[in-house]
Amino acid sequence: MVKLRDLPGLGPKSEAWLMEVGITSPDELREIGAVRAFTRLQKKCSTKPSLNFLYAMVGAIEGKNWLKIAKHEKSRLLTELEGYQELEALFNAEEGTIAPQ
């Protein structure tokens, strides 16, 4: 069985952080996606992630080096992250509840 730490660019600390917020396998990371996983980490993890960890998760999912992700996809990911956070805030304001993770 492949563990999170086995994905390129992730290690034991990355795996521990993801497991702390309920992401326990590579398949779960792929399913939730790097941006949603990152926002979950920002809210619930004892250690707040840097943007480099967002790039590392994208690289892990795509099998690419996180530095290439940071260089070539940085603005797209930041826009996606901002959009997701805005939608989540709207959902919370309209529903008066916490957005699903």
Buried (B, 14 or more C-beta within 10 A) or exposed (E): EEEBBEBEBBEEEBBBBBBBBEBEBBEBBBEBBBBBBBBBBBEEBEEEBEEEBBBBBBBBBBEBBBEEBBEEBEEEBEEBBEEBBEEBEEBEEEEEEEBEB
